[in-house]
């Protein structure tokens, strides 16, 4: 009975993530898989007016997963428990919820020279696509759903994760490029369209990877976002400003780019110091 009740709550929770919190569909599917796996093996019982959820068996089942996968699955469980407490007003005791610290990999920005090389060979649509991602630090999903009505003369309105809206200053170069593109392609509702629908993430990603592959570079749209942040910080931009431009909830998320800058500086130092040259 308890398991059936929690299963019903989990279905409502997934709808809540999709409809209220504005999570992407693929993210909700990831949550759904984690919760189904958890509920198949975990123990549920009531004790002193509390619902006890013991996920220890679930932890044993996923112990061989990659650390980042384990972290994501545990995060899904914690979010579900918080939903039960905050939205359903249930009292939950969670057992087996010890944290796992996942290694944080540094993003790999694309060198400016490579970006400029690709831009010099791109057609109008390709040039605008790269410039929007690199010039504004957009997520590819944000660009896919960007409407013409959200583009103004000197700023642009972006609907990001969790239905959060941020306004970004529009570079003059980008504004001129957008005007030229609209005049040439005549999109009706979305900036990037195919038929009567917006170009989806897969279509946009294919264009980007193909462009960079042509000059011998393996690159993703998200790397252009990384490059936007890293190059701004390397050129003296404040981390608080970059964090706001990226739409990060906290500056802690943005700080990974400062670590990347430190690594690069150390590498340059190791190559450039006179003692290194003398030793070679």
C-alpha atoms as a printed R data frame, in Angstrom:
    type eleno elety resid chain resno      x      y       z
1   ATOM     1    CA   UNK     A     1  0.000  0.000   0.000
2   ATOM     2    CA   UNK     A     2  2.780  2.440   0.981
3   ATOM     3    CA   UNK     A     3  4.729  1.636  -2.179
4   ATOM     4    CA   UNK     A     4  1.657  2.221  -4.361
5   ATOM     5    CA   UNK     A     5  1.015  5.566  -2.636
6   ATOM     6    CA   UNK     A     6  4.611  6.735  -3.168
7   ATOM     7    CA   UNK     A     7  4.476  5.600  -6.788
8   ATOM     8    CA   UNK     A     8  1.408  7.811  -7.313
9   ATOM     9    CA   UNK     A     9  3.222 10.707  -5.634
10  ATOM    10    CA   UNK     A    10  6.216 10.155  -7.925
11  ATOM    11    CA   UNK     A    11  3.996 10.491 -11.005
12  ATOM    12    CA   UNK     A    12  2.658 13.800  -9.646
13  ATOM    13    CA   UNK     A    13  6.229 14.875  -8.858
14  ATOM    14    CA   UNK     A    14  7.353 14.291 -12.458
15  ATOM    15    CA   UNK     A    15  4.397 16.328 -13.744
16  ATOM    16    CA   UNK     A    16  5.363 19.063 -11.266
17  ATOM    17    CA   UNK     A    17  8.936 19.143 -12.604
18  ATOM    18    CA   UNK     A    18  7.711 19.387 -16.184
19  ATOM    19    CA   UNK     A    19  4.769 21.773 -15.829
20  ATOM    20    CA   UNK     A    20  5.629 23.932 -12.811
21  ATOM    21    CA   UNK     A    21  9.418 23.909 -12.584
22  ATOM    22    CA   UNK     A    22  9.884 23.938 -16.358
23  ATOM    23    CA   UNK     A    23 12.411 21.099 -16.494
24  ATOM    24    CA   UNK     A    24 13.400 19.808 -19.919
25  ATOM    25    CA   UNK     A    25 11.743 16.566 -20.952
26  ATOM    26    CA   UNK     A    26 15.036 14.630 -21.041
27  ATOM    27    CA   UNK     A    27 15.775 15.765 -17.465
28  ATOM    28    CA   UNK     A    28 12.368 14.553 -16.278
29  ATOM    29    CA   UNK     A    29 13.003 11.185 -17.936
30  ATOM    30    CA   UNK     A    30 16.311 10.927 -16.036
31  ATOM    31    CA   UNK     A    31 14.447 11.610 -12.776
32  ATOM    32    CA   UNK     A    32 11.780  9.052 -13.674
33  ATOM    33    CA   UNK     A    33 14.347  6.307 -14.322
34  ATOM    34    CA   UNK     A    34 16.138  7.012 -11.025
35  ATOM    35    CA   UNK     A    35 12.908  7.006  -8.995
36  ATOM    36    CA   UNK     A    36 11.637  3.797 -10.585
37  ATOM    37    CA   UNK     A    37 14.942  2.077  -9.851
38  ATOM    38    CA   UNK     A    38 14.846  3.350  -6.274
39  ATOM    39    CA   UNK     A    39 11.259  2.247  -5.614
40  ATOM    40    CA   UNK     A    40 11.778 -1.227  -7.035
41  ATOM    41    CA   UNK     A    41 14.245 -2.204  -4.292
42  ATOM    42    CA   UNK     A    42 13.967  0.293  -1.415
43  ATOM    43    CA   UNK     A    43 12.094 -0.301   1.839
44  ATOM    44    CA   UNK     A    44  9.037  1.773   2.806
45  ATOM    45    CA   UNK     A    45  7.271  1.664   6.173
46  ATOM    46    CA   UNK     A    46  5.632  3.894   8.748
47  ATOM    47    CA   UNK     A    47  7.166  4.558  12.139
48  ATOM    48    CA   UNK     A    48  5.913  7.055  14.765
49  ATOM    49    CA   UNK     A    49  3.842  9.071  12.269
50  ATOM    50    CA   UNK     A    50  6.806  9.170   9.874
51  ATOM    51    CA   UNK     A    51  7.187  7.566   6.489
52  ATOM    52    CA   UNK     A    52 10.559  5.841   6.528
53  ATOM    53    CA   UNK     A    53 12.274  5.494   3.177
54  ATOM    54    CA   UNK     A    54 15.342  3.254   3.362
55  ATOM    55    CA   UNK     A    55 17.251  3.487   0.077
56  ATOM    56    CA   UNK     A    56 20.184  1.348   1.248
57  ATOM    57    CA   UNK     A    57 19.301 -1.500  -1.195
58  ATOM    58    CA   UNK     A    58 19.113  1.072  -3.986
59  ATOM    59    CA   UNK     A    59 22.598  2.292  -3.062
60  ATOM    60    CA   UNK     A    60 23.922 -1.262  -3.311
61  ATOM    61    CA   UNK     A    61 22.331 -1.636  -6.741
62  ATOM    62    CA   UNK     A    62 23.979  1.466  -8.183
63  ATOM    63    CA   UNK     A    63 27.335  1.168  -6.442
64  ATOM    64    CA   UNK     A    64 29.093  0.199  -9.698
65  ATOM    65    CA   UNK     A    65 27.699  3.182 -11.610
66  ATOM    66    CA   UNK     A    66 29.941  6.124 -12.425
67  ATOM    67    CA   UNK     A    67 30.173  8.542  -9.494
68  ATOM    68    CA   UNK     A    68 28.447 11.308 -11.428
69  ATOM    69    CA   UNK     A    69 25.578  8.956 -12.267
70  ATOM    70    CA   UNK     A    70 25.206  8.012  -8.607
71  ATOM    71    CA   UNK     A    71 25.148 11.681  -7.634
72  ATOM    72    CA   UNK     A    72 22.422 12.433 -10.194
73  ATOM    73    CA   UNK     A    73 20.277  9.522  -9.039
74  ATOM    74    CA   UNK     A    74 20.615 10.474  -5.372
75  ATOM    75    CA   UNK     A    75 19.803 14.063  -6.259
76  ATOM    76    CA   UNK     A    76 16.577 12.862  -7.925
77  ATOM    77    CA   UNK     A    77 15.629 10.959  -4.766
78  ATOM    78    CA   UNK     A    78 16.359 13.963  -2.533
79  ATOM    79    CA   UNK     A    79 14.299 16.235  -4.773
80  ATOM    80    CA   UNK     A    80 11.409 13.782  -4.593
81  ATOM    81    CA   UNK     A    81 11.604 13.649  -0.783
82  ATOM    82    CA   UNK     A    82 11.678 17.456  -0.611
83  ATOM    83    CA   UNK     A    83  8.596 17.551  -2.862
84  ATOM    84    CA   UNK     A    84  6.794 15.116  -0.537
85  ATOM    85    CA   UNK     A    85  7.636 17.299   2.452
86  ATOM    86    CA   UNK     A    86  6.982 20.726   0.910
87  ATOM    87    CA   UNK     A    87  4.119 20.040  -1.495
88  ATOM    88    CA   UNK     A    88  2.401 16.977   0.014
89  ATOM    89    CA   UNK     A    89  3.085 17.866   3.671
90  ATOM    90    CA   UNK     A    90  4.375 14.390   4.503
91  ATOM    91    CA   UNK     A    91  6.968 13.678   7.172
92  ATOM    92    CA   UNK     A    92  9.768 11.625   5.692
93  ATOM    93    CA   UNK     A    93 12.796  9.982   7.236
94  ATOM    94    CA   UNK     A    94 15.388  9.098   4.590
95  ATOM    95    CA   UNK     A    95 17.923  6.368   5.357
96  ATOM    96    CA   UNK     A    96 21.009  5.579   3.276
97  ATOM    97    CA   UNK     A    97 21.427  9.092   1.932
98  ATOM    98    CA   UNK     A    98 25.147  9.590   2.494
99  ATOM    99    CA   UNK     A    99 26.660 12.094   0.085
100 ATOM   100    CA   UNK     A   100 29.123 11.163  -2.617
101 ATOM   101    CA   UNK     A   101 31.492 13.808  -3.852
102 ATOM   102    CA   UNK     A   102 31.763 13.645  -7.616
103 ATOM   103    CA   UNK     A   103 34.862 14.907  -9.371
104 ATOM   104    CA   UNK     A   104 34.100 18.156 -11.178
105 ATOM   105    CA   UNK     A   105 35.546 18.126 -14.672
106 ATOM   106    CA   UNK     A   106 36.761 21.392 -16.103
107 ATOM   107    CA   UNK     A   107 35.062 22.666 -19.242
108 ATOM   108    CA   UNK     A   108 37.238 22.881 -22.326
109 ATOM   109    CA   UNK     A   109 36.831 26.213 -24.109
110 ATOM   110    CA   UNK     A   110 37.558 26.575 -27.807
111 ATOM   111    CA   UNK     A   111 40.469 28.822 -28.681
112 ATOM   112    CA   UNK     A   112 39.461 32.190 -30.149
113 ATOM   113    CA   UNK     A   113 41.572 31.577 -33.253
114 ATOM   114    CA   UNK     A   114 39.599 28.417 -34.061
115 ATOM   115    CA   UNK     A   115 36.266 30.160 -33.551
116 ATOM   116    CA   UNK     A   116 37.361 32.989 -35.844
117 ATOM   117    CA   UNK     A   117 38.548 30.483 -38.454
118 ATOM   118    CA   UNK     A   118 35.175 28.733 -38.496
119 ATOM   119    CA   UNK     A   119 33.335 32.074 -38.632
120 ATOM   120    CA   UNK     A   120 35.384 33.152 -41.639
121 ATOM   121    CA   UNK     A   121 34.231 30.071 -43.594
122 ATOM   122    CA   UNK     A   122 30.594 29.986 -42.424
123 ATOM   123    CA   UNK     A   123 27.529 31.067 -44.404
124 ATOM   124    CA   UNK     A   124 25.096 33.619 -42.950
125 ATOM   125    CA   UNK     A   125 22.974 31.143 -40.976
126 ATOM   126    CA   UNK     A   126 26.016 29.295 -39.619
127 ATOM   127    CA   UNK     A   127 27.742 32.547 -38.673
128 ATOM   128    CA   UNK     A   128 24.680 33.751 -36.767
129 ATOM   129    CA   UNK     A   129 24.307 30.424 -34.986
130 ATOM   130    CA   UNK     A   130 27.913 30.434 -33.746
131 ATOM   131    CA   UNK     A   131 27.781 34.125 -32.881
132 ATOM   132    CA   UNK     A   132 24.623 33.725 -30.789
133 ATOM   133    CA   UNK     A   133 26.108 30.882 -28.749
134 ATOM   134    CA   UNK     A   134 29.573 32.398 -28.362
135 ATOM   135    CA   UNK     A   135 28.504 36.051 -28.228
136 ATOM   136    CA   UNK     A   136 25.737 35.578 -25.633
137 ATOM   137    CA   UNK     A   137 26.703 32.368 -23.833
138 ATOM   138    CA   UNK     A   138 23.353 30.737 -24.605
139 ATOM   139    CA   UNK     A   139 22.408 27.140 -23.997
140 ATOM   140    CA   UNK     A   140 21.543 25.401 -27.273
141 ATOM   141    CA   UNK     A   141 18.004 24.732 -25.964
142 ATOM   142    CA   UNK     A   142 17.551 28.461 -25.275
143 ATOM   143    CA   UNK     A   143 18.594 29.335 -28.818
144 ATOM   144    CA   UNK     A   144 16.322 26.668 -30.306
145 ATOM   145    CA   UNK     A   145 13.226 28.294 -28.776
146 ATOM   146    CA   UNK     A   146 14.267 31.938 -29.250
147 ATOM   147    CA   UNK     A   147 11.394 33.931 -30.738
148 ATOM   148    CA   UNK     A   148 11.741 37.009 -32.951
149 ATOM   149    CA   UNK     A   149  9.508 38.920 -30.520
150 ATOM   150    CA   UNK     A   150 12.133 38.425 -27.793
151 ATOM   151    CA   UNK     A   151 14.835 40.223 -29.797
152 ATOM   152    CA   UNK     A   152 15.019 44.002 -29.363
153 ATOM   153    CA   UNK     A   153 17.443 46.624 -30.641
154 ATOM   154    CA   UNK     A   154 19.883 46.590 -27.746
155 ATOM   155    CA   UNK     A   155 18.869 43.569 -25.667
156 ATOM   156    CA   UNK     A   156 17.466 40.079 -25.948
157 ATOM   157    CA   UNK     A   157 15.151 38.161 -23.630
158 ATOM   158    CA   UNK     A   158 16.084 34.571 -22.826
159 ATOM   159    CA   UNK     A   159 13.858 31.945 -21.210
160 ATOM   160    CA   UNK     A   160 16.235 29.652 -19.361
161 ATOM   161    CA   UNK     A   161 16.057 26.703 -16.992
162 ATOM   162    CA   UNK     A   162 13.096 26.576 -14.650
163 ATOM   163    CA   UNK     A   163 11.247 29.208 -16.737
164 ATOM   164    CA   UNK     A   164 13.656 31.863 -15.456
165 ATOM   165    CA   UNK     A   165 13.923 34.905 -17.704
166 ATOM   166    CA   UNK     A   166 17.088 36.950 -18.137
167 ATOM   167    CA   UNK     A   167 17.825 39.916 -20.386
168 ATOM   168    CA   UNK     A   168 21.151 40.078 -22.200
169 ATOM   169    CA   UNK     A   169 22.751 43.074 -23.900
170 ATOM   170    CA   UNK     A   170 22.866 42.618 -27.652
171 ATOM   171    CA   UNK     A   171 26.186 43.448 -29.305
172 ATOM   172    CA   UNK     A   172 25.947 45.798 -32.285
173 ATOM   173    CA   UNK     A   173 27.664 43.195 -34.454
174 ATOM   174    CA   UNK     A   174 25.067 40.613 -33.462
175 ATOM   175    CA   UNK     A   175 22.184 43.003 -34.058
176 ATOM   176    CA   UNK     A   176 23.416 43.747 -37.592
177 ATOM   177    CA   UNK     A   177 23.877 40.034 -38.257
178 ATOM   178    CA   UNK     A   178 20.350 39.252 -37.017
179 ATOM   179    CA   UNK     A   179 18.846 42.009 -39.191
180 ATOM   180    CA   UNK     A   180 20.701 40.713 -42.246
181 ATOM   181    CA   UNK     A   181 19.606 37.137 -41.510
182 ATOM   182    CA   UNK     A   182 15.935 38.074 -41.005
183 ATOM   183    CA   UNK     A   183 15.958 40.053 -44.246
184 ATOM   184    CA   UNK     A   184 17.504 37.130 -46.116
185 ATOM   185    CA   UNK     A   185 15.613 34.169 -44.558
186 ATOM   186    CA   UNK     A   186 12.308 35.803 -43.495
187 ATOM   187    CA   UNK     A   187 11.645 33.620 -40.418
188 ATOM   188    CA   UNK     A   188  8.062 33.913 -39.160
189 ATOM   189    CA   UNK     A   189  8.116 33.239 -35.415
190 ATOM   190    CA   UNK     A   190 11.453 31.771 -34.326
191 ATOM   191    CA   UNK     A   191 14.923 32.994 -35.203
192 ATOM   192    CA   UNK     A   192 15.970 29.555 -36.475
193 ATOM   193    CA   UNK     A   193 13.145 27.727 -38.236
194 ATOM   194    CA   UNK     A   194 12.670 24.689 -40.427
195 ATOM   195    CA   UNK     A   195  9.262 24.615 -42.061
196 ATOM   196    CA   UNK     A   196  6.784 26.053 -39.569
197 ATOM   197    CA   UNK     A   197  8.615 24.842 -36.453
198 ATOM   198    CA   UNK     A   198 11.734 25.959 -34.588
199 ATOM   199    CA   UNK     A   199 14.915 24.074 -35.439
200 ATOM   200    CA   UNK     A   200 15.387 21.569 -32.646
201 ATOM   201    CA   UNK     A   201 18.484 21.070 -30.516
202 ATOM   202    CA   UNK     A   202 19.719 18.104 -32.567
203 ATOM   203    CA   UNK     A   203 19.514 20.064 -35.822
204 ATOM   204    CA   UNK     A   204 21.404 23.041 -34.407
205 ATOM   205    CA   UNK     A   205 24.011 20.803 -32.763
206 ATOM   206    CA   UNK     A   206 24.611 18.984 -36.067
207 ATOM   207    CA   UNK     A   207 25.396 22.274 -37.834
208 ATOM   208    CA   UNK     A   208 27.888 23.293 -35.135
209 ATOM   209    CA   UNK     A   209 29.747 19.976 -34.931
210 ATOM   210    CA   UNK     A   210 29.928 19.732 -38.734
211 ATOM   211    CA   UNK     A   211 31.385 23.255 -39.026
212 ATOM   212    CA   UNK     A   212 34.148 22.655 -36.520
213 ATOM   213    CA   UNK     A   213 34.847 19.160 -37.826
214 ATOM   214    CA   UNK     A   214 35.584 20.726 -41.232
215 ATOM   215    CA   UNK     A   215 38.587 22.515 -39.695
216 ATOM   216    CA   UNK     A   216 39.701 19.470 -37.723
217 ATOM   217    CA   UNK     A   217 38.178 20.347 -34.337
218 ATOM   218    CA   UNK     A   218 35.779 18.304 -32.244
219 ATOM   219    CA   UNK     A   219 33.481 20.865 -30.626
220 ATOM   220    CA   UNK     A   220 30.001 21.094 -29.118
221 ATOM   221    CA   UNK     A   221 27.530 23.970 -28.712
222 ATOM   222    CA   UNK     A   222 28.072 23.834 -24.941
223 ATOM   223    CA   UNK     A   223 31.792 24.418 -25.472
224 ATOM   224    CA   UNK     A   224 30.904 27.725 -27.131
225 ATOM   225    CA   UNK     A   225 29.050 28.656 -23.916
226 ATOM   226    CA   UNK     A   226 32.131 27.597 -21.933
227 ATOM   227    CA   UNK     A   227 34.276 29.706 -24.254
228 ATOM   228    CA   UNK     A   228 32.015 32.751 -23.755
229 ATOM   229    CA   UNK     A   229 32.446 32.531 -19.968
230 ATOM   230    CA   UNK     A   230 36.157 31.677 -19.943
231 ATOM   231    CA   UNK     A   231 37.168 34.367 -22.423
232 ATOM   232    CA   UNK     A   232 35.184 37.032 -20.541
233 ATOM   233    CA   UNK     A   233 36.815 36.108 -17.228
234 ATOM   234    CA   UNK     A   234 40.285 35.926 -18.802
235 ATOM   235    CA   UNK     A   235 39.747 39.455 -20.107
236 ATOM   236    CA   UNK     A   236 38.819 40.892 -16.714
237 ATOM   237    CA   UNK     A   237 35.027 40.540 -16.489
238 ATOM   238    CA   UNK     A   238 33.605 40.217 -12.967
239 ATOM   239    CA   UNK     A   239 32.498 36.712 -12.013
240 ATOM   240    CA   UNK     A   240 29.168 38.067 -10.673
241 ATOM   241    CA   UNK     A   241 28.401 39.630 -14.073
242 ATOM   242    CA   UNK     A   242 29.356 36.483 -15.986
243 ATOM   243    CA   UNK     A   243 27.236 34.381 -13.616
244 ATOM   244    CA   UNK     A   244 24.217 36.604 -14.307
245 ATOM   245    CA   UNK     A   245 24.779 36.505 -18.067
246 ATOM   246    CA   UNK     A   246 24.941 32.707 -18.013
247 ATOM   247    CA   UNK     A   247 21.784 32.431 -15.929
248 ATOM   248    CA   UNK     A   248 23.496 30.479 -13.141
249 ATOM   249    CA   UNK     A   249 21.584 30.272  -9.867
250 ATOM   250    CA   UNK     A   250 24.747 30.734  -7.804
251 ATOM   251    CA   UNK     A   251 28.255 32.014  -8.489
252 ATOM   252    CA   UNK     A   252 29.616 28.667  -7.269
253 ATOM   253    CA   UNK     A   253 28.565 27.173 -10.617
254 ATOM   254    CA   UNK     A   254 30.487 29.867 -12.465
255 ATOM   255    CA   UNK     A   255 33.639 29.474 -10.360
256 ATOM   256    CA   UNK     A   256 34.666 26.356 -12.286
257 ATOM   257    CA   UNK     A   257 35.677 28.724 -15.107
258 ATOM   258    CA   UNK     A   258 38.050 30.598 -12.796
259 ATOM   259    CA   UNK     A   259 39.695 27.268 -11.956
260 ATOM   260    CA   UNK     A   260 40.115 26.635 -15.657
261 ATOM   261    CA   UNK     A   261 41.778 30.028 -16.055
262 ATOM   262    CA   UNK     A   262 44.199 29.193 -13.247
263 ATOM   263    CA   UNK     A   263 45.108 25.882 -14.877
264 ATOM   264    CA   UNK     A   264 45.791 27.616 -18.188
265 ATOM   265    CA   UNK     A   265 47.936 30.269 -16.492
266 ATOM   266    CA   UNK     A   266 49.973 27.555 -14.790
267 ATOM   267    CA   UNK     A   267 50.486 25.736 -18.096
268 ATOM   268    CA   UNK     A   268 51.653 28.960 -19.764
269 ATOM   269    CA   UNK     A   269 53.996 29.654 -16.848
270 ATOM   270    CA   UNK     A   270 55.498 26.162 -17.070
271 ATOM   271    CA   UNK     A   271 56.209 26.719 -20.765
272 ATOM   272    CA   UNK     A   272 57.443 30.311 -20.526
273 ATOM   273    CA   UNK     A   273 59.639 30.521 -17.405
274 ATOM   274    CA   UNK     A   274 63.362 30.964 -18.191
275 ATOM   275    CA   UNK     A   275 64.316 28.100 -15.861
276 ATOM   276    CA   UNK     A   276 62.179 25.766 -17.928
277 ATOM   277    CA   UNK     A   277 63.954 26.922 -21.081
278 ATOM   278    CA   UNK     A   278 67.371 26.472 -19.488
279 ATOM   279    CA   UNK     A   279 66.473 22.933 -18.460
280 ATOM   280    CA   UNK     A   280 65.438 21.859 -21.957
